[in-house]
Amino acid sequence: MLMPAILRQWMMFVDGENLTIRAEKRCAKLNQQIENLAAFYRPQTCFWPKAFDALQVHWSNDQRLASESERSYYYTATKGSNETINEIRDQLLLHRFSPVVFKKANKDKKAKGVDICLTKDMLVHAFAKNYDTAVLVAGDGDYVPVVEEVKRCGRQVFVVFFDSAEDGLNPELRRAADRFLPLRLVDNR
């Protein structure tokens, strides 16, 4: 008699601010319209690729992950009013993310709160054993220490991002991950 596969619980942590910046640069370089590739997009604030759903099915089947995450966090920052911030939160909620949106000072290019909050949440959930696998959508080398600490807690870490240093992937982050999954932007027109 075949035993059913045990499905691993997973949570996703998205550095949306960095993902958006890198996706905008990549699309500009490839002369693609980012709007054609996005499930949602707000310039310099949030982006989520349509292609991600196919990637998720691939890794779920391959690694016996549960079909849905326990929770998916999306971290970003924006300039603007509280109304603007709430509009972004609402858009992220519609796409089943738990939004963490910071207000960015006008002079700041990138908000530090995004990295710090993502790191804190990833560690707290690992210590609390709320997931077996963390899916980190980021390319920044600043995440290497948190990836290594989460692995020391007995959890797996998958990193999903564009697959070159030119597009923002730190090679040390790629090496630190249990598994790296390249994020490709595809225009299916």
C-alpha positions in Angstrom: 0.0 0.0 0.0 1.4 3.4 -1.0 1.6 6.0 1.7 0.5 9.5 0.9 3.3 12.0 0.5 3.7 14.3 3.4 3.3 17.8 2.1 5.7 20.4 3.5 4.3 23.6 4.9 5.8 26.7 3.4 5.7 30.5 3.7 6.7 33.1 1.2 8.6 36.3 2.0 8.8 38.8 -0.9 11.1 41.8 -1.0 8.7 43.6 -3.3 10.5 46.8 -3.3 13.7 45.2 -4.7 11.8 42.9 -7.0 10.0 45.8 -8.5 13.2 47.9 -9.1 14.9 44.9 -10.7 11.9 44.0 -12.8 11.7 47.5 -14.1 15.4 47.6 -15.0 15.2 44.2 -16.7 12.1 45.1 -18.7 13.7 48.4 -19.8 16.9 46.5 -20.9 14.9 43.9 -22.8 12.5 46.6 -24.3 9.5 44.8 -22.8 6.4 46.4 -21.3 6.3 45.5 -17.6 2.5 45.8 -17.6 2.2 42.9 -20.0 4.2 40.7 -17.6 2.5 41.7 -14.4 -0.3 40.2 -12.4 -0.2 43.6 -10.7 2.2 46.5 -10.9 2.6 50.0 -9.4 5.8 51.8 -10.6 8.7 51.8 -8.1 6.5 50.1 -5.4 5.1 46.7 -6.3 5.2 44.1 -9.0 4.2 40.5 -9.2 4.9 38.5 -12.4 2.2 36.4 -14.2 4.9 33.7 -14.7 5.2 33.1 -11.0 2.1 30.8 -10.9 3.7 28.3 -13.3 7.0 28.3 -11.3 5.0 27.7 -8.1 3.3 24.6 -9.6 6.7 23.3 -10.7 8.3 23.6 -7.2 5.2 22.3 -5.4 5.2 19.1 -7.5 8.9 18.6 -7.4 9.4 19.2 -3.6 6.0 17.9 -2.3 5.1 21.3 -0.9 1.6 22.0 0.1 -0.3 23.6 -2.9 -0.8 26.9 -1.0 1.5 28.7 1.4 0.6 29.1 5.1 1.1 32.8 4.5 2.7 35.0 1.9 4.2 38.3 2.9 4.9 41.1 0.5 7.2 43.9 1.8 7.5 47.3 0.1 7.7 51.0 0.6 6.2 54.0 -1.2 6.1 57.7 -1.1 2.7 59.3 -0.7 -0.3 59.7 1.5 -1.9 57.2 3.9 -4.6 56.8 1.2 -1.9 55.7 -1.3 -0.5 53.2 1.2 -3.9 51.8 1.9 -4.6 51.4 -1.9 -1.3 49.4 -2.2 -2.3 47.2 0.8 -5.7 46.6 -0.7 -4.1 45.6 -4.1 -1.8 43.2 -2.3 -4.6 41.7 -0.3 -6.6 41.0 -3.5 -3.6 38.9 -4.6 -3.6 37.0 -1.3 -0.6 38.6 0.2 -0.2 39.8 3.7 1.0 43.3 2.9 3.7 45.1 4.9 3.9 48.6 3.4 6.2 51.3 4.7 6.0 55.0 4.1 9.2 56.2 2.4 10.6 59.6 3.0 10.9 61.6 -0.2 14.7 61.6 -0.1 15.1 57.8 0.3 15.6 55.6 -2.8 15.1 52.4 -0.8 13.5 51.8 2.6 15.6 49.9 5.2 12.4 48.8 7.0 11.6 46.4 4.2 14.8 44.3 4.7 14.6 44.4 8.5 11.0 43.5 8.8 11.3 40.6 6.3 14.3 39.3 8.2 12.5 39.5 11.5 9.4 37.7 10.2 11.3 35.0 8.5 13.2 34.3 11.7 10.3 34.5 14.0 8.2 32.0 11.9 11.2 29.7 11.6 11.8 29.7 15.4 8.0 29.1 15.9 8.1 26.2 13.5 5.3 27.8 11.4 6.9 26.4 8.1 9.1 23.7 6.8 10.3 25.7 3.8 10.7 29.4 3.4 10.4 30.8 -0.1 12.4 34.0 -0.3 11.8 36.2 -3.4 14.8 38.4 -3.2 18.3 38.8 -4.6 20.0 40.9 -2.1 23.1 39.5 -0.4 22.0 41.1 2.9 19.7 38.1 3.3 22.5 35.5 3.4 22.8 35.6 7.3 19.0 35.1 7.7 19.0 32.2 5.2 21.9 30.5 7.1 20.1 31.0 10.4 16.8 29.6 9.1 18.7 26.6 7.8 20.3 26.1 11.2 16.7 25.9 12.6 16.2 22.8 10.4 14.1 24.6 7.8 14.7 24.7 4.0 15.1 27.9 2.1 14.2 28.3 -1.6 15.4 31.5 -3.2 13.5 32.8 -6.2 14.9 35.7 -8.3 16.3 36.7 -11.6 19.2 34.5 -12.3 22.2 36.8 -12.9 24.2 39.3 -10.9 23.5 41.8 -13.6 19.8 41.5 -12.7 20.3 41.8 -8.9 21.1 38.3 -7.7 23.9 38.1 -5.2 25.9 34.9 -5.9 26.3 34.3 -2.2 22.6 34.3 -1.7 22.2 31.7 -4.4 24.8 29.5 -2.8 23.3 29.9 0.6 19.9 28.6 -0.5 18.9 25.0 -0.4 17.4 25.5 -3.8 17.5 28.4 -6.3 14.6 28.8 -8.8 15.1 31.4 -11.6 12.4 33.9 -12.1 11.9 34.5 -15.8 9.7 37.3 -17.2 7.9 36.0 -20.3 5.8 38.1 -22.6 3.2 35.7 -24.0 1.7 38.1 -26.6 
